[in-house]
Amino acid sequence: MKYLLVLAVVAIAWMLWRGARARDIERERRNTPALPQDMVRCPVCSVHLPRPDAVPGASGRLYCSPEHRRAGGD
């Protein structure tokens, strides 16, 4: 019976430790700053935006929206 009690205490301690470790990992992930991104400028309105969000034109220029791509002649 005493071994069962010891086993239960060890199991509870292990579960608490795992839960604390998971919270630490989640907190560390949330506190990690985002990596910097390349910024580009729309030739129509001069707005700066991240390169992945830009709309490419036929001439190789990058625009902030499809409307500005059409307005820019691409």
PDB file with one MODEL, atoms N, CA, C and O in Angstrom:
MODEL        1
ATOM      1  N   MET A   1       0.812  -1.191   0.000  1.00  0.00           N
ATOM      2  CA  MET A   1       0.000   0.000   0.000  1.00  0.00           C
ATOM      3  C   MET A   1       0.863   1.266   0.000  1.00  0.00           C
ATOM      4  O   MET A   1       0.551   2.247  -0.674  1.00  0.00           O
ATOM      5  N   LYS A   2       1.967   1.220   0.779  1.00  0.00           N
ATOM      6  CA  LYS A   2       2.814   2.410   0.834  1.00  0.00           C
ATOM      7  C   LYS A   2       3.498   2.651  -0.518  1.00  0.00           C
ATOM      8  O   LYS A   2       3.778   3.798  -0.866  1.00  0.00           O
ATOM      9  N   TYR A   3       3.769   1.586  -1.283  1.00  0.00           N
ATOM     10  CA  TYR A   3       4.371   1.751  -2.600  1.00  0.00           C
ATOM     11  C   TYR A   3       3.389   2.396  -3.572  1.00  0.00           C
ATOM     12  O   TYR A   3       3.789   3.176  -4.437  1.00  0.00           O
ATOM     13  N   LEU A   4       2.138   2.080  -3.435  1.00  0.00           N
ATOM     14  CA  LEU A   4       1.106   2.697  -4.254  1.00  0.00           C
ATOM     15  C   LEU A   4       1.010   4.196  -3.961  1.00  0.00           C
ATOM     16  O   LEU A   4       0.838   5.004  -4.874  1.00  0.00           O
ATOM     17  N   LEU A   5       1.122   4.557  -2.687  1.00  0.00           N
ATOM     18  CA  LEU A   5       1.095   5.966  -2.290  1.00  0.00           C
ATOM     19  C   LEU A   5       2.314   6.697  -2.847  1.00  0.00           C
ATOM     20  O   LEU A   5       2.185   7.810  -3.356  1.00  0.00           O
ATOM     21  N   VAL A   6       3.482   6.094  -2.758  1.00  0.00           N
ATOM     22  CA  VAL A   6       4.700   6.701  -3.302  1.00  0.00           C
ATOM     23  C   VAL A   6       4.574   6.860  -4.814  1.00  0.00           C
ATOM     24  O   VAL A   6       4.951   7.894  -5.366  1.00  0.00           O
ATOM     25  N   LEU A   7       4.048   5.844  -5.477  1.00  0.00           N
ATOM     26  CA  LEU A   7       3.853   5.912  -6.917  1.00  0.00           C
ATOM     27  C   LEU A   7       2.885   7.042  -7.289  1.00  0.00           C
ATOM     28  O   LEU A   7       3.117   7.760  -8.261  1.00  0.00           O
ATOM     29  N   ALA A   8       1.818   7.199  -6.530  1.00  0.00           N
ATOM     30  CA  ALA A   8       0.853   8.272  -6.789  1.00  0.00           C
ATOM     31  C   ALA A   8       1.498   9.638  -6.600  1.00  0.00           C
ATOM     32  O   ALA A   8       1.268  10.537  -7.409  1.00  0.00           O
ATOM     33  N   VAL A   9       2.295   9.816  -5.557  1.00  0.00           N
ATOM     34  CA  VAL A   9       2.977  11.097  -5.312  1.00  0.00           C
ATOM     35  C   VAL A   9       3.959  11.393  -6.448  1.00  0.00           C
ATOM     36  O   VAL A   9       4.024  12.526  -6.924  1.00  0.00           O
ATOM     37  N   VAL A  10       4.708  10.407  -6.879  1.00  0.00           N
ATOM     38  CA  VAL A  10       5.657  10.601  -7.981  1.00  0.00           C
ATOM     39  C   VAL A  10       4.911  10.952  -9.269  1.00  0.00           C
ATOM     40  O   VAL A  10       5.346  11.836 -10.008  1.00  0.00           O
ATOM     41  N   ALA A  11       3.806  10.282  -9.546  1.00  0.00           N
ATOM     42  CA  ALA A  11       3.026  10.561 -10.753  1.00  0.00           C
ATOM     43  C   ALA A  11       2.467  11.974 -10.723  1.00  0.00           C
ATOM     44  O   ALA A  11       2.501  12.667 -11.739  1.00  0.00           O
ATOM     45  N   ILE A  12       1.958  12.413  -9.590  1.00  0.00           N
ATOM     46  CA  ILE A  12       1.425  13.776  -9.474  1.00  0.00           C
ATOM     47  C   ILE A  12       2.541  14.798  -9.638  1.00  0.00           C
ATOM     48  O   ILE A  12       2.359  15.804 -10.324  1.00  0.00           O
ATOM     49  N   ALA A  13       3.685  14.559  -9.024  1.00  0.00           N
ATOM     50  CA  ALA A  13       4.819  15.479  -9.168  1.00  0.00           C
ATOM     51  C   ALA A  13       5.275  15.553 -10.613  1.00  0.00           C
ATOM     52  O   ALA A  13       5.598  16.634 -11.104  1.00  0.00           O
ATOM     53  N   TRP A  14       5.307  14.421 -11.303  1.00  0.00           N
ATOM     54  CA  TRP A  14       5.718  14.399 -12.707  1.00  0.00           C
ATOM     55  C   TRP A  14       4.741  15.192 -13.576  1.00  0.00           C
ATOM     56  O   TRP A  14       5.162  15.947 -14.452  1.00  0.00           O
ATOM     57  N   MET A  15       3.426  15.023 -13.334  1.00  0.00           N
ATOM     58  CA  MET A  15       2.422  15.749 -14.110  1.00  0.00           C
ATOM     59  C   MET A  15       2.522  17.258 -13.859  1.00  0.00           C
ATOM     60  O   MET A  15       2.384  18.049 -14.792  1.00  0.00           O
ATOM     61  N   LEU A  16       2.758  17.656 -12.624  1.00  0.00           N
ATOM     62  CA  LEU A  16       2.915  19.087 -12.320  1.00  0.00           C
ATOM     63  C   LEU A  16       4.155  19.654 -13.003  1.00  0.00           C
ATOM     64  O   LEU A  16       4.128  20.766 -13.531  1.00  0.00           O
ATOM     65  N   TRP A  17       5.247  18.881 -12.990  1.00  0.00           N
ATOM     66  CA  TRP A  17       6.476  19.332 -13.628  1.00  0.00           C
ATOM     67  C   TRP A  17       6.278  19.491 -15.134  1.00  0.00           C
ATOM     68  O   TRP A  17       6.738  20.469 -15.723  1.00  0.00           O
ATOM     69  N   ARG A  18       5.590  18.524 -15.760  1.00  0.00           N
ATOM     70  CA  ARG A  18       5.330  18.602 -17.208  1.00  0.00           C
ATOM     71  C   ARG A  18       4.460  19.808 -17.544  1.00  0.00           C
ATOM     72  O   ARG A  18       4.703  20.488 -18.542  1.00  0.00           O
ATOM     73  N   GLY A  19       3.455  20.077 -16.724  1.00  0.00           N
ATOM     74  CA  GLY A  19       2.588  21.223 -16.957  1.00  0.00           C
ATOM     75  C   GLY A  19       3.351  22.535 -16.848  1.00  0.00           C
ATOM     76  O   GLY A  19       3.144  23.445 -17.650  1.00  0.00           O
ATOM     77  N   ALA A  20       4.244  22.635 -15.847  1.00  0.00           N
ATOM     78  CA  ALA A  20       5.049  23.847 -15.687  1.00  0.00           C
ATOM     79  C   ALA A  20       6.000  23.999 -16.863  1.00  0.00           C
ATOM     80  O   ALA A  20       6.225  25.115 -17.333  1.00  0.00           O
ATOM     81  N   ARG A  21       6.551  22.919 -17.335  1.00  0.00           N
ATOM     82  CA  ARG A  21       7.474  22.958 -18.477  1.00  0.00           C
ATOM     83  C   ARG A  21       6.735  23.414 -19.740  1.00  0.00           C
ATOM     84  O   ARG A  21       7.272  24.199 -20.521  1.00  0.00           O
ATOM     85  N   ALA A  22       5.521  22.930 -19.939  1.00  0.00           N
ATOM     86  CA  ALA A  22       4.739  23.325 -21.107  1.00  0.00           C
ATOM     87  C   ALA A  22       4.403  24.809 -21.046  1.00  0.00           C
ATOM     88  O   ALA A  22       4.439  25.494 -22.068  1.00  0.00           O
ATOM     89  N   ARG A  23       4.075  25.314 -19.858  1.00  0.00           N
ATOM     90  CA  ARG A  23       3.792  26.753 -19.722  1.00  0.00           C
ATOM     91  C   ARG A  23       5.036  27.579 -20.004  1.00  0.00           C
ATOM     92  O   ARG A  23       4.947  28.632 -20.635  1.00  0.00           O
ATOM     93  N   ASP A  24       6.206  27.113 -19.544  1.00  0.00           N
ATOM     94  CA  ASP A  24       7.457  27.834 -19.803  1.00  0.00           C
ATOM     95  C   ASP A  24       7.763  27.887 -21.296  1.00  0.00           C
ATOM     96  O   ASP A  24       8.186  28.922 -21.811  1.00  0.00           O
ATOM     97  N   ILE A  25       7.551  26.777 -21.983  1.00  0.00           N
ATOM     98  CA  ILE A  25       7.801  26.737 -23.423  1.00  0.00           C
ATOM     99  C   ILE A  25       6.854  27.691 -24.149  1.00  0.00           C
ATOM    100  O   ILE A  25       7.276  28.416 -25.049  1.00  0.00           O
ATOM    101  N   GLU A  26       5.583  27.694 -23.765  1.00  0.00           N
ATOM    102  CA  GLU A  26       4.600  28.579 -24.393  1.00  0.00           C
ATOM    103  C   GLU A  26       4.944  30.042 -24.121  1.00  0.00           C
ATOM    104  O   GLU A  26       4.844  30.872 -25.025  1.00  0.00           O
ATOM    105  N   ARG A  27       5.340  30.369 -22.911  1.00  0.00           N
ATOM    106  CA  ARG A  27       5.719  31.741 -22.568  1.00  0.00           C
ATOM    107  C   ARG A  27       6.946  32.174 -23.376  1.00  0.00           C
ATOM    108  O   ARG A  27       7.008  33.305 -23.856  1.00  0.00           O
ATOM    109  N   GLU A  28       7.910  31.279 -23.521  1.00  0.00           N
ATOM    110  CA  GLU A  28       9.114  31.598 -24.288  1.00  0.00           C
ATOM    111  C   GLU A  28       8.770  31.814 -25.763  1.00  0.00           C
ATOM    112  O   GLU A  28       9.330  32.697 -26.412  1.00  0.00           O
ATOM    113  N   ARG A  29       7.851  31.009 -26.286  1.00  0.00           N
ATOM    114  CA  ARG A  29       7.460  31.149 -27.683  1.00  0.00           C
ATOM    115  C   ARG A  29       6.751  32.492 -27.910  1.00  0.00           C
ATOM    116  O   ARG A  29       6.975  33.147 -28.928  1.00  0.00           O
ATOM    117  N   ARG A  30       5.904  32.897 -26.971  1.00  0.00           N
ATOM    118  CA  ARG A  30       5.188  34.169 -27.113  1.00  0.00           C
ATOM    119  C   ARG A  30       6.123  35.367 -26.982  1.00  0.00           C
ATOM    120  O   ARG A  30       5.874  36.405 -27.595  1.00  0.00           O
ATOM    121  N   ASN A  31       7.189  35.248 -26.200  1.00  0.00           N
ATOM    122  CA  ASN A  31       8.093  36.366 -25.971  1.00  0.00           C
ATOM    123  C   ASN A  31       9.168  36.486 -27.035  1.00  0.00           C
ATOM    124  O   ASN A  31       9.931  37.452 -27.029  1.00  0.00           O
ATOM    125  N   THR A  32       9.245  35.537 -27.941  1.00  0.00           N
ATOM    126  CA  THR A  32      10.243  35.593 -29.002  1.00  0.00           C
ATOM    127  C   THR A  32       9.794  36.615 -30.039  1.00  0.00           C
ATOM    128  O   THR A  32       8.710  36.480 -30.606  1.00  0.00           O
ATOM    129  N   PRO A  33      10.612  37.636 -30.296  1.00  0.00           N
ATOM    130  CA  PRO A  33      10.200  38.647 -31.278  1.00  0.00           C
ATOM    131  C   PRO A  33      10.201  38.080 -32.697  1.00  0.00           C
ATOM    132  O   PRO A  33      10.954  37.160 -33.015  1.00  0.00           O
ATOM    133  N   ALA A  34       9.357  38.639 -33.524  1.00  0.00           N
ATOM    134  CA  ALA A  34       9.291  38.206 -34.921  1.00  0.00           C
ATOM    135  C   ALA A  34      10.556  38.647 -35.651  1.00  0.00           C
ATOM    136  O   ALA A  34      11.149  39.674 -35.322  1.00  0.00           O
ATOM    137  N   LEU A  35      10.953  37.870 -36.630  1.00  0.00           N
ATOM    138  CA  LEU A  35      12.120  38.223 -37.424  1.00  0.00           C
ATOM    139  C   LEU A  35      11.804  39.406 -38.317  1.00  0.00           C
ATOM    140  O   LEU A  35      10.672  39.537 -38.782  1.00  0.00           O
ATOM    141  N   PRO A  36      12.779  40.274 -38.570  1.00  0.00           N
ATOM    142  CA  PRO A  36      12.520  41.417 -39.440  1.00  0.00           C
ATOM    143  C   PRO A  36      12.244  40.967 -40.872  1.00  0.00           C
ATOM    144  O   PRO A  36      12.774  39.952 -41.326  1.00  0.00           O
ATOM    145  N   GLN A  37      11.419  41.722 -41.573  1.00  0.00           N
ATOM    146  CA  GLN A  37      11.066  41.402 -42.950  1.00  0.00           C
ATOM    147  C   GLN A  37      11.546  42.518 -43.870  1.00  0.00           C
ATOM    148  O   GLN A  37      11.683  43.667 -43.450  1.00  0.00           O
ATOM    149  N   ASP A  38      11.798  42.166 -45.131  1.00  0.00           N
ATOM    150  CA  ASP A  38      12.131  43.174 -46.127  1.00  0.00           C
ATOM    151  C   ASP A  38      10.896  44.017 -46.394  1.00  0.00           C
ATOM    152  O   ASP A  38       9.793  43.490 -46.537  1.00  0.00           O
ATOM    153  N   MET A  39      11.085  45.322 -46.461  1.00  0.00           N
ATOM    154  CA  MET A  39       9.987  46.240 -46.735  1.00  0.00           C
ATOM    155  C   MET A  39      10.155  46.784 -48.157  1.00  0.00           C
ATOM    156  O   MET A  39      11.272  47.023 -48.616  1.00  0.00           O
ATOM    157  N   VAL A  40       9.035  46.972 -48.837  1.00  0.00           N
ATOM    158  CA  VAL A  40       9.037  47.555 -50.181  1.00  0.00           C
ATOM    159  C   VAL A  40       8.069  48.732 -50.199  1.00  0.00           C
ATOM    160  O   VAL A  40       7.201  48.850 -49.335  1.00  0.00           O
ATOM    161  N   ARG A  41       8.230  49.600 -51.196  1.00  0.00           N
ATOM    162  CA  ARG A  41       7.386  50.783 -51.302  1.00  0.00           C
ATOM    163  C   ARG A  41       6.539  50.675 -52.551  1.00  0.00           C
ATOM    164  O   ARG A  41       7.034  50.348 -53.629  1.00  0.00           O
ATOM    165  N   CYS A  42       5.261  50.953 -52.394  1.00  0.00           N
ATOM    166  CA  CYS A  42       4.336  50.975 -53.535  1.00  0.00           C
ATOM    167  C   CYS A  42       4.668  52.204 -54.380  1.00  0.00           C
ATOM    168  O   CYS A  42       4.725  53.308 -53.840  1.00  0.00           O
ATOM    169  N   PRO A  43       4.891  52.049 -55.692  1.00  0.00           N
ATOM    170  CA  PRO A  43       5.234  53.208 -56.521  1.00  0.00           C
ATOM    171  C   PRO A  43       4.060  54.167 -56.751  1.00  0.00           C
ATOM    172  O   PRO A  43       4.276  55.296 -57.193  1.00  0.00           O
ATOM    173  N   VAL A  44       2.840  53.747 -56.466  1.00  0.00           N
ATOM    174  CA  VAL A  44       1.675  54.604 -56.690  1.00  0.00           C
ATOM    175  C   VAL A  44       1.413  55.493 -55.474  1.00  0.00           C
ATOM    176  O   VAL A  44       1.275  56.708 -55.618  1.00  0.00           O
ATOM    177  N   CYS A  45       1.344  54.902 -54.284  1.00  0.00           N
ATOM    178  CA  CYS A  45       0.964  55.676 -53.093  1.00  0.00           C
ATOM    179  C   CYS A  45       2.100  55.841 -52.086  1.00  0.00           C
ATOM    180  O   CYS A  45       1.919  56.514 -51.072  1.00  0.00           O
ATOM    181  N   SER A  46       3.247  55.254 -52.334  1.00  0.00           N
ATOM    182  CA  SER A  46       4.438  55.349 -51.476  1.00  0.00           C
ATOM    183  C   SER A  46       4.267  54.713 -50.099  1.00  0.00           C
ATOM    184  O   SER A  46       5.009  55.038 -49.172  1.00  0.00           O
ATOM    185  N   VAL A  47       3.307  53.820 -49.958  1.00  0.00           N
ATOM    186  CA  VAL A  47       3.137  53.091 -48.696  1.00  0.00           C
ATOM    187  C   VAL A  47       4.188  51.994 -48.624  1.00  0.00           C
ATOM    188  O   VAL A  47       4.437  51.297 -49.607  1.00  0.00           O
ATOM    189  N   HIS A  48       4.807  51.842 -47.448  1.00  0.00           N
ATOM    190  CA  HIS A  48       5.762  50.762 -47.230  1.00  0.00           C
ATOM    191  C   HIS A  48       5.022  49.567 -46.634  1.00  0.00           C
ATOM    192  O   HIS A  48       4.199  49.720 -45.731  1.00  0.00           O
ATOM    193  N   LEU A  49       5.324  48.379 -47.150  1.00  0.00           N
ATOM    194  CA  LEU A  49       4.692  47.163 -46.670  1.00  0.00           C
ATOM    195  C   LEU A  49       5.673  46.006 -46.762  1.00  0.00           C
ATOM    196  O   LEU A  49       6.638  46.075 -47.524  1.00  0.00           O
ATOM    197  N   PRO A  50       5.441  44.936 -45.992  1.00  0.00           N
ATOM    198  CA  PRO A  50       6.329  43.769 -46.059  1.00  0.00           C
ATOM    199  C   PRO A  50       6.291  43.125 -47.454  1.00  0.00           C
ATOM    200  O   PRO A  50       5.236  43.058 -48.086  1.00  0.00           O
ATOM    201  N   ARG A  51       7.424  42.668 -47.909  1.00  0.00           N
ATOM    202  CA  ARG A  51       7.529  42.064 -49.237  1.00  0.00           C
ATOM    203  C   ARG A  51       6.536  40.913 -49.452  1.00  0.00           C
ATOM    204  O   ARG A  51       5.955  40.829 -50.534  1.00  0.00           O
ATOM    205  N   PRO A  52       6.312  40.015 -48.465  1.00  0.00           N
ATOM    206  CA  PRO A  52       5.345  38.928 -48.712  1.00  0.00           C
ATOM    207  C   PRO A  52       3.911  39.413 -48.920  1.00  0.00           C
ATOM    208  O   PRO A  52       3.112  38.703 -49.530  1.00  0.00           O
ATOM    209  N   ASP A  53       3.568  40.602 -48.430  1.00  0.00           N
ATOM    210  CA  ASP A  53       2.207  41.125 -48.590  1.00  0.00           C
ATOM    211  C   ASP A  53       2.035  41.910 -49.886  1.00  0.00           C
ATOM    212  O   ASP A  53       0.911  42.276 -50.230  1.00  0.00           O
ATOM    213  N   ALA A  54       3.110  42.176 -50.607  1.00  0.00           N
ATOM    214  CA  ALA A  54       3.042  42.996 -51.813  1.00  0.00           C
ATOM    215  C   ALA A  54       2.467  42.202 -52.991  1.00  0.00           C
ATOM    216  O   ALA A  54       2.581  40.978 -53.057  1.00  0.00           O
ATOM    217  N   VAL A  55       1.850  42.937 -53.908  1.00  0.00           N
ATOM    218  CA  VAL A  55       1.265  42.354 -55.123  1.00  0.00           C
ATOM    219  C   VAL A  55       2.259  42.608 -56.258  1.00  0.00           C
ATOM    220  O   VAL A  55       2.533  43.765 -56.576  1.00  0.00           O
ATOM    221  N   PRO A  56       2.805  41.557 -56.876  1.00  0.00           N
ATOM    222  CA  PRO A  56       3.792  41.769 -57.933  1.00  0.00           C
ATOM    223  C   PRO A  56       3.136  42.228 -59.235  1.00  0.00           C
ATOM    224  O   PRO A  56       2.036  41.800 -59.585  1.00  0.00           O
ATOM    225  N   GLY A  57       3.838  43.105 -59.934  1.00  0.00           N
ATOM    226  CA  GLY A  57       3.389  43.560 -61.244  1.00  0.00           C
ATOM    227  C   GLY A  57       4.189  42.891 -62.342  1.00  0.00           C
ATOM    228  O   GLY A  57       5.180  42.213 -62.069  1.00  0.00           O
ATOM    229  N   ALA A  58       3.765  43.076 -63.587  1.00  0.00           N
ATOM    230  CA  ALA A  58       4.432  42.435 -64.723  1.00  0.00           C
ATOM    231  C   ALA A  58       5.839  42.988 -64.939  1.00  0.00           C
ATOM    232  O   ALA A  58       6.719  42.270 -65.411  1.00  0.00           O
ATOM    233  N   SER A  59       6.053  44.238 -64.602  1.00  0.00           N
ATOM    234  CA  SER A  59       7.365  44.856 -64.820  1.00  0.00           C
ATOM    235  C   SER A  59       8.332  44.584 -63.677  1.00  0.00           C
ATOM    236  O   SER A  59       9.445  45.111 -63.673  1.00  0.00           O
ATOM    237  N   GLY A  60       7.929  43.779 -62.717  1.00  0.00           N
ATOM    238  CA  GLY A  60       8.808  43.463 -61.597  1.00  0.00           C
ATOM    239  C   GLY A  60       8.618  44.378 -60.406  1.00  0.00           C
ATOM    240  O   GLY A  60       9.210  44.150 -59.352  1.00  0.00           O
ATOM    241  N   ARG A  61       7.807  45.405 -60.553  1.00  0.00           N
ATOM    242  CA  ARG A  61       7.542  46.292 -59.428  1.00  0.00           C
ATOM    243  C   ARG A  61       6.532  45.647 -58.485  1.00  0.00           C
ATOM    244  O   ARG A  61       5.764  44.772 -58.883  1.00  0.00           O
ATOM    245  N   LEU A  62       6.545  46.090 -57.237  1.00  0.00           N
ATOM    246  CA  LEU A  62       5.656  45.551 -56.214  1.00  0.00           C
ATOM    247  C   LEU A  62       4.696  46.633 -55.754  1.00  0.00           C
ATOM    248  O   LEU A  62       5.102  47.767 -55.501  1.00  0.00           O
ATOM    249  N   TYR A  63       3.413  46.278 -55.646  1.00  0.00           N
ATOM    250  CA  TYR A  63       2.357  47.224 -55.292  1.00  0.00           C
ATOM    251  C   TYR A  63       1.681  46.789 -53.998  1.00  0.00           C
ATOM    252  O   TYR A  63       1.819  45.645 -53.565  1.00  0.00           O
ATOM    253  N   CYS A  64       0.945  47.724 -53.384  1.00  0.00           N
ATOM    254  CA  CYS A  64       0.253  47.414 -52.127  1.00  0.00           C
ATOM    255  C   CYS A  64      -1.095  46.743 -52.365  1.00  0.00           C
ATOM    256  O   CYS A  64      -1.623  46.108 -51.453  1.00  0.00           O
ATOM    257  N   SER A  65      -1.664  46.863 -53.557  1.00  0.00           N
ATOM    258  CA  SER A  65      -2.975  46.266 -53.837  1.00  0.00           C
ATOM    259  C   SER A  65      -3.126  46.051 -55.342  1.00  0.00           C
ATOM    260  O   SER A  65      -2.390  46.643 -56.131  1.00  0.00           O
ATOM    261  N   PRO A  66      -4.080  45.203 -55.741  1.00  0.00           N
ATOM    262  CA  PRO A  66      -4.333  45.021 -57.182  1.00  0.00           C
ATOM    263  C   PRO A  66      -4.803  46.311 -57.863  1.00  0.00           C
ATOM    264  O   PRO A  66      -4.514  46.533 -59.039  1.00  0.00           O
ATOM    265  N   GLU A  67      -5.518  47.152 -57.133  1.00  0.00           N
ATOM    266  CA  GLU A  67      -5.979  48.428 -57.715  1.00  0.00           C
ATOM    267  C   GLU A  67      -4.797  49.314 -58.071  1.00  0.00           C
ATOM    268  O   GLU A  67      -4.792  49.944 -59.129  1.00  0.00           O
ATOM    269  N   HIS A  68      -3.814  49.370 -57.217  1.00  0.00           N
ATOM    270  CA  HIS A  68      -2.634  50.195 -57.505  1.00  0.00           C
ATOM    271  C   HIS A  68      -1.763  49.547 -58.581  1.00  0.00           C
ATOM    272  O   HIS A  68      -1.055  50.244 -59.308  1.00  0.00           O
ATOM    273  N   ARG A  69      -1.811  48.231 -58.683  1.00  0.00           N
ATOM    274  CA  ARG A  69      -1.084  47.567 -59.772  1.00  0.00           C
ATOM    275  C   ARG A  69      -1.684  47.987 -61.118  1.00  0.00           C
ATOM    276  O   ARG A  69      -0.956  48.262 -62.072  1.00  0.00           O
ATOM    277  N   ARG A  70      -3.028  48.035 -61.184  1.00  0.00           N
ATOM    278  CA  ARG A  70      -3.688  48.492 -62.412  1.00  0.00           C
ATOM    279  C   ARG A  70      -3.415  49.983 -62.655  1.00  0.00           C
ATOM    280  O   ARG A  70      -3.194  50.399 -63.792  1.00  0.00           O
ATOM    281  N   ALA A  71      -3.433  50.777 -61.589  1.00  0.00           N
ATOM    282  CA  ALA A  71      -3.189  52.225 -61.729  1.00  0.00           C
ATOM    283  C   ALA A  71      -1.748  52.492 -62.150  1.00  0.00           C
ATOM    284  O   ALA A  71      -1.472  53.500 -62.801  1.00  0.00           O
ATOM    285  N   GLY A  72      -0.835  51.611 -61.788  1.00  0.00           N
ATOM    286  CA  GLY A  72       0.580  51.797 -62.129  1.00  0.00           C
ATOM    287  C   GLY A  72       0.910  51.339 -63.538  1.00  0.00           C
ATOM    288  O   GLY A  72       2.046  51.504 -63.983  1.00  0.00           O
ATOM    289  N   GLY A  73      -0.050  50.768 -64.251  1.00  0.00           N
ATOM    290  CA  GLY A  73       0.193  50.372 -65.627  1.00  0.00           C
ATOM    291  C   GLY A  73       0.579  48.919 -65.812  1.00  0.00           C
ATOM    292  O   GLY A  73       0.872  48.505 -66.934  1.00  0.00           O
ATOM    293  N   ASP A  74       0.590  48.148 -64.769  1.00  0.00           N
ATOM    294  CA  ASP A  74       0.953  46.716 -64.905  1.00  0.00           C
ATOM    295  C   ASP A  74      -0.271  45.864 -65.034  1.00  0.00           C
ATOM    296  O   ASP A  74      -0.163  44.644 -65.157  1.00  0.00           O
TER     297      ASP A  74
ENDMDL
END
